[in-house]
Amino acid sequence: MNTVCAQPIYMKAVGNHEKKPAATPVDLMKQLDLTDRGPANPKDIAERRVRHQIHFLDEEYYVFIDSPSYKGNANIFPFQLNQKTFYKVDQHKPAVEQNDTVVLPLPEITKGSGSKEFSPPWPAALERISNVFTQGFNNVCQVIDCNAPGKFIYPGCCHHFANYLAFGMTLQKFIDFNGWHDTLPFASVLDFSQETLRWGDVVQLFEHGKIVHSMFHVGDGIYMNKHGFNEIYFQSLPACKVTYPSDFARIVRVSPEYHSEKVEFRKTY
């Protein structure tokens, strides 16, 4: 697997208003008069959170690849968040307040006639994407090597990242993922097809029969993916193939009945 090196671009929330400590759900509950209205509606509490909308910009070149096997430019989708432009998502440092929400653009297909294969974004996956911005991926998902002294914790690779977004796996192990996804009882493995690609599909690249990369489709041909143990980017499929040359691609699709589930990671199923 290629190793990606880049200077960190930290994302910070900006604005003209004075910053105040974000209210926790418990604080919000205390502010409600529960005497006459009964238990608070979680939806009401969720709507009190500040929503930060991401806006994707046109695809452009960005120099970030620096590994023994590849050095050069690759296309990425920059995005704007709180009126600032960013080229990647820092895996350690939160971009906004933890109790806020980061929202992705609605896929264009929902604005047209759609297709029989279209599946709208599901809430649990959207929340996990938001967590990557509000808490940092390495703070919401831990990857351990049980064979290392003290169970050494890794930053997680592209496969761990896709597993977190698609399946909700917050604790994973460092394993060889060749053949692993084929055994999952809560997902199906399909031939890649641009026409039947859905939001939330995990697209995997292979070279000479070995898995080299996994990425999470967020609609309109844009993929959220982690490069090795390094940072997170939004890219197109052709751009990912520049960094990860491949001769075969496939889809791993979460079964709809598991959209709201948080699946436990296992080495074998």
N, C-alpha and C positions, 0 to 999 in steps of 0.2 A: 504494500500500500504506500502511495506517495506521501511524503511529509511536506506540509505547507508551512512556510515561515512568513510572517508579516509583522510590521510594526503595529501595535494596537491602536485602534481609533476608538476612544471611549465615548459612549453616548450619554449625554446628560439632559435631563429635562430643563427647558428654559421657559421664560415667560416674564411678563411685566408685573405680575402680581406678587405679593409678599408670600413666601413659602411658609406653610404651617404644617405641623405634624399631621400626617394622614391618620384619619380616624380608623380604628379597627372595627371589625364587625361587632365586637362586644360593646365598644363605645357607642356605636350607632343604635344598638339594641337599648342601651340605657336612656338614649334620647327619646325613645318612643314612649308614648303613654299607652301601656298595655292593659290598663284597668278596664276600659270599655271596648277596646278593639280586639282583644284576644292576642294570640301569638303573632309576632311580626312575620310578614311575608318575606322570605329570603330574596325574592325578586326585587322588592322595594329597597332592601339594603344594597343589593348589587348595583342598582341604578344610581346610588349615591356615590359610587366610585367614579373617579375621573377617567374619562375615556380618551386615549391618545390614538389618533388615526394615522396609520402608515399610508404614504402615497409613493407608489413606485415611479421611478423616472425611467427614461429610455435606456436601453441596454448600452453599455459602453465598456471600453477596455480599462482594466485596472491591473497594475503590476503587483502581484502578491505571491506568485508561485516561486519558490526557491527550495528545491529539493535535489538530491543526487540524480534523480531520473528525469527531472524536468525543471527548466528555468525559462520564464517568459511571461507574456501577457495572457490573460483569460478574460472573457466577457463576464460581467456581473450586472445585476440590476441595482443601481444605487436607490436609496429610498429617503424620503423626508419624514422626520419625526420631530414634532415641536419646532418646525421652521428651520431645522438643521438637516443637512445632507450627510448621509452615512453610507459607507461602502461595505460594512460588515457588522455583525452582531458580536459583541464581546461575550465570551462564554463564562467569564467570571463576574464582571461588573454589571449590576442592574442599570437599565437605561432610564427608568422612571421609578416613582415610588412603588413600594411593594404592594400596597393596597389599591393601586390603580389598575387599569386594564388597557392593553394595547390591542388594537383592532386592525385586521388586514382588510384590504379592499374586497368588495363583493365580486366574485368571478363574473366576467362579462357574459358568460353563457346564461346566467339567470336573468339577464336583461332582454334576451331574445326568445326564440322559440324553444331553445334547449334541445335535448335529445333524450331518447329512452334510456341512455346510459348515465345521464346526469344524476349525481348524488350531491345534495347541498352539504356545506360544511356542518359537522356535528359539534355541539357545544363543548364536549369534553376535550376534543382535539384543539378547538379554538382557545380554550382555557390554558392548555399546555403550551401553545405557542406564545400566549400572553406571558406565561410564567418565565419563558426564556428571556423576555425583555425586562420583566419586573423583579426577577430574582437571580437570573443568571443560570445557564444550563447546569453548570457544575454544582450549583446549590440546590437543584431540584432532582438531580439524577446522579447517583453514585455508581461507579464501576470499580469493582474490586478484583484483585488477583488472589484467589484463595491459596495458591501455591507459594506466594511470596511471604516472607516473614512479616508478621503484623498485618496481613491482608492489605497489601499496598493498594492505594486508591489511584486509579487512572483518571485523566480528564475525559475519557470516553471518545470513541471514534465515530465515523459516519453511521455505522450500523446501530450503535447504541443510541445515537441521537434520533434516528428514524424510528427505532423501537419505542422510545419515550413518547414521541409525538403520536404515533399510530396506536400503540397498545397501552400507554400509560405506565410503562415499566420504570419505576423510580430507583430500583436497586438491581443492577445487572452485574454479570461477571465477564471477565476478559477471556473470550473463547475464540475458537476457529468457527466462523459463521458459515463456512461452506456446508451446504445441505441442511443447516439449522432451520431456516424459514420453511423448507419443504415439509417439515413435520408439525407445524403449528396447527392445532385443531380449531383455532379461532380465526383463521385466515385462509385464503385461497391463492394459489400461484397461477398466473395467467400469462399468455404470450403478450408482449407489448403491442399495443395498438393506439395510435394517436386519436382515432375516432372513438374509442371506448374508454379512454383515460378519464378517471374520476378525481374529484377533489379528495385528498386524503390517501390516495394510492401511494405505496412505497415503490419507487422504480429502482431496480438494481441493474448494475452494469457488470458484465462478465468478460474476461479475456482468457482464451484457451481453457474454458470450463471452470475457471476460478473466479469467485466473486471479488470485485475490486472496489465497488462503491454502492452506497444506498442513499436515496434522497426522497424527500417528502413533497408531493405535489400539492401546491396551494392554489391551483386554478390558472387558466389562461397560459399554460405552458411554462409557468414559473415554479421552480423547485427551491425549497429551503433545505440546505445541506451543509454538513460539517466536514471540513477538510482534515482528515486524519485526526490528530489530537489537538488541532488548532481551531481557528475561528469558524464562524457560521456565515454563509453567504446565500443570497438569492440569485439563482442562475437559470438559464435555459438548458435543455438537454444537450444540444450541440456544444455549449460552453463547457459543460461538465465533462464531455468526452474529450475535450482538449487536454484536460488535466488527467483524466482517467481513460486512456485509450481502451476501447472495447470492441468485441465482435458480436456481442449479443446483449439484449436487454429484455427484462421481464417485469411483470407487475406482481406485487404482493398486496392483496386487498383484504382489509379487515371485514369480517362478517358483520352485517348491520346490527345483529343482536348484541355485539360486543362494543358498539359505539360508545356506550355509557359506562363501560366496565374499565377497571384498572387491573390489568392482567399481571399476574406474578411471573417474573422471569424464572425459567428453568433451563438447565443445560440440555435436558432431554424431555420430551413430552410423550 
